[in-house]
Amino acid sequence: MHKIVPIHAGEYDAEPEITVKVPGRFQLLGEHTWFAKGNSLAMAIDHALWLTVSERPDPNYRVYSVALNERKKISASNLKYRKEDRWANSIKAVISSFMEYGIHIPGLNFTVLSEIPPDAGLGTPNAMKVAAALALRKQYAPNLTDAVLVALIERANTHFLKTHAHRADILTALYAKAGHLVRIDHNKVTADLVAFPDGGYSIILTDSRVPRLLAREELALRIHECIRAYEIVRADPDSPSDFNQLTESILEEITDIPESVRRRVIFIIRESESVREAVHALSSKDLFSFSRIINRSHEGLRDRFEISCPELDWLVKRALEFIIPDSPDLVCSRMTGRGFGGCTYAVIRTADEENYGRKLEEYERIFGFKPVRYKVTPSDGAQIM
């Protein structure tokens, strides 16, 4: 059993009753299409968050983060969001969501040990929520369906934490399978598995280490502008009810949308379609087309959605230097997540992995940040151990 078990026992003088493992994740395509119920494509990675739970003799909650060496005390009578509770608000949000649904949750001890690279935008907060929700269902609501479980976690995000639902993160964590990507249809709330090539290629996440102090605010502004434009489009009597059937020509005819926002919405339209194209390319083993779709998406994030930065563009360009013209090999790279820093991912030939690392040696000299690389593989979803 994982090392978190003796840590939990030592912290609370009680053996854990449940241990849950949930993977981190990154988005390959479509992470910004959710508001229009588009499609996205994600991968669970072999870096996981572990959570253990045991009951307490009182009605309150204790939460211990091993990686942060922080402890939080949560009163059952005052289960509210508190900024100073930071990461522990994720567990509070799930408890609150379950209780609002009518499921009684007694006093509990939680221990969290995350092996997901921190501050890299790889899904740690939602992994923690999925882990907590699975533990609570196992112990107190075993008949709860997956659909209701997903809805409760989404409610924890939207009502308690006042953020968006993070549906793609939740479904990827729950349904991922080793050797596969997860395609999420936000309109149907479904997750489908797509086999990923497993021979001769390496998947490398590179954390740019660019401080992302403005990332949340800047991305929120982009999304708010797009949501407003989407609402204008929906109100137009000539617009299709299904966003996926919206065309650029229809969008061009609506004059109430500023050009900069129109450009970003067009990117969202193309991105949702790109997910379908990418899935078809993988299913057809057309690695050249898949690579082109991914590379084109980064260009759109840079030039149309405008959430890239010089550091991310530099990292992407280094990976693309391994492209051999007219070769059917899988070589692609793109930023992932909120942008304005964070991670890129690269899929390159394993034989080129060492050379890619050497190329990154120049990065620190140019930008002043030391990038961190993580080699990852498509991994299984959440498990109750």
Secondary structure by P-SEA (a helix, b strand, c coil): ccaaaaaaaaaccccccbbbbbbbbbbcccccccccbbbbbbbbcccbbbbbbbbccccbbbbbbccccbbbbbbccccccccccccaaaaaaaaaaaaaaccccccbbbbbbbcccccccccaaaaaaaaaaaaaaacccccccaaaaaaaaaaaaccccccccaaaaaaaaccccccbbbbbcccccbbbbbbcccccbbbbbbcccccccaaaaaaaaaaaaaaaaaaaaaaccccccccccccaaaaaacccccaaaaaaaaaaaaaaaaaaaaaaaaaacaaaaaaaaaaaaaaaaccccccccaaaaaaaaaaacccccccccccccccccccccccccccccccaaaaaaaaaccccccccbbbbbbbbccccccccc
